[in-house]
Amino acid sequence: MNELRSALCPNLRSFQLIKDIWVGHFFAMASPCEVFVDHEDLFFAQKLFQMAKDNALRIEQKFSRYRENNIIFQINNADGRRIQVDEETSNLLDFAAACYEMSDGLFDITSGLLRKVWHFDGSDCLPDPHAVKMLLPRIGWEKIKWLRPYLTLPAGMEIDFGGIGKEYAVDKTAEILAQYLSTVAVPPSGVMINYGGDLFALGPRINGAPWHVGIDDPEATGEQIVVQIPFLKGGLATSGDARRCLLKEGIRYGHILNPRTGWPVLNTPRSVTVAAKTCMEAGMFATFAMLQGSEAKSFLEEQGVPFWLM
Amino acid sequence: MQLDKKRSIRKALAIATCGVLSQSPLSSQAEDLPWKSDLTTLYYSEKGRVSVSESMVSFRRDIGDDEWVTLKFSWDVITGASANGAIFNPTQSGSTQIVTSPSGTSRTFQTGQGITVNPLTNFKDTRMAARVSNGISLTPTLKGEGEGNLSFENDYTSYGVGGNLSLDIRQRMTTLTGGLSIDIDTVRPINGNPPALASISDTTRLGHGEKQTIQSIIGLSQVVSRNTLTQLNYSQTMNEGYLTDPYKIITVTDPASGAPTDYLYEKRPTSRVRNSIFWNTAHQFTEDVVHLSYRYYWDDWGVRSQTYDLHYRLALWRGHSLQTTLRYYAQKNADFYQYSLNSGETLPAFASADYRLGHLVTKSGAIAYAVPINKQIEFSLRAEQIDQDDVDKRFPSIGATLFQAVFSISDKTNYTQSSRAPP
């Protein structure tokens, strides 16, 4: 059985064969990333691994909010000026706008500013409610003028693709690998991508068996797996607050923030894992479910997607 | 929470995702594109001879990941003149008659000294055919497919059923296939089938002719390297029943003068076992693809043939492609093939002067250009020049051109080539 752990074993070399599967490791988008290749040929596996890594690093470079030479920096420092963005950024902005609509404003790529006051370090240091309130006028997708390909952000506002970037990188990598496999006449199977717990399987393992994905115990991240999901193909994503939360007076403040109030959504599940056709869809369902707080389960049931709640 | 509006965002989310990912990572567009289809129209024309116009539409539907259905309809019209077996340019001129055709009416022919038959028969025929198949993945590595087909012409009907299995082994690097199909055909010329080796002046007509065909095929395809796929098939076809062509005749000539004295309906054996070995290798360069294939064919009528085929697909900018195909086909004649019979000699057991059973060489070259209209639709135009020569130089050479337009709505690249027996 192949247990794929989203947590990394630190002593693994960057490329090795685990139980007949080649695994490539690298670090990108602030997460450990892995690519599993169930093909005998090491060179073939290395080729796929390299393509995946190049793509993940490219996306990180282009969309990271921590860099100063990319489109996100340009947008966030435009000081109210109109910026023309490229095709890929436009696609992501369209996607973000659609998610904003679908979630009635709960999913908002302008809410990253709240990071300035919220530090989910496991402590009991809640921010000053006044400081939170001061940020709210600078948050809200509806304040942005987006007329593809022109984006105008009021000065002082910021966007970030933190909520969709990793899932996008997974799907984009899968697309590139699938395309490569098709050009070399190899059926799209036997490849699994895992970028920090956001996954995509290109078909089952070569022998037709499913991949087995373990979901971490929210109470003991990286140490114990509570559920094993057999997984043939498509995307799988998890949203959870295990590692990022605040605890004060018995109330748990998870890292999922409501952009309307600036405060965390309470009574969220500890962890939501959703399977969907793509990783982006799975990620959005998981995030939307989290934003529902105690209604997460009924929301997911209504959507009719496979999910695992903890 | 506002989001909880008792509505599903599933579809909206899927649409939004499609906008970001230029194509779905898996071929899961099956859900977005329920029917894949091909529309093809082709026009084939032999100079001064037959022309064929064929239209074809095919559909494929994937039901989940493990099952698919395909439907195919075709309709073609053949008109023009085809060699009927009578000798060309008889040494003696006289009154020339035209023999019957599938759409022809009852006629009486005379034979004898000084009477010749036009070696070309004009005809017109319409064929309609349909095929349906259903395939399922029985296990992740074993696929099965069943099919049924039927076709109708004015004077010919055919019904068939078949099935095949394919098994992936060795990490899907190797695929084994096996298939079996059975067809039952009926030949019913308007006026009935003529008695074999009877003179065309004989007005006796028999009932219709029936023939059964059992075809079996076994194959192996192997991924040789990441860019190379090779495929080897063996197929055996057994025909039983009425295999004679009721419209083909053979000339009886006077051995001294070479002048026709009579024309007889041809006669072929009532069974035929056809074998062929087909090998195809496809190699992909960075983007271009080359196919090389060879077929060796032999049967118990003594026909042997070899086909060499070279196909190159040159990838151009923005998904456009240019494809060229060169084909060389050489055939040794059937044992009972004779251009003419000598008068006064005992009739052989079987005789046919059908040039298609003769000593032939066919050379063809094709060029095609494909334009993607969007991610799923491709349009292509193809032109082919075919030259067929009778090595014995008795029948005139045939030069044919073929034009084909294909409008294809799909999302898959198919690297396998079908293996079709020569005519």
Interface residues (C-beta under 8 A of the other chain):
Chain A: H39 E40 D41 F44 N91 L92 D94 F95 A98 C99 E101 M102 S103 D104 G105 L106 Y168 D171 K172 A174 E175 L177 A178 Q179 S182 T183 V184 A185 V186 P187 P188 S189 G190 F200 L202 G203 P204 I206 N207 G208 A209 K233 G234 K277 T278 M280 E281 M284 F285 F288 L291 Q292 G293 E295 S298 F299 E302 Q303 G304 V305
Chain B: M1 Q2 L3 D4 K5 K6 R7 S8 I9 R10 A12 L13 A14 I15 A16 T17 G19 V20 L21 S22 Q23 S24 P25 L26 S27 S28 E31 T139 P140 T141 Q171 R172 V223 R226 N227 L229 A282 Q284 E287 T413 Y415
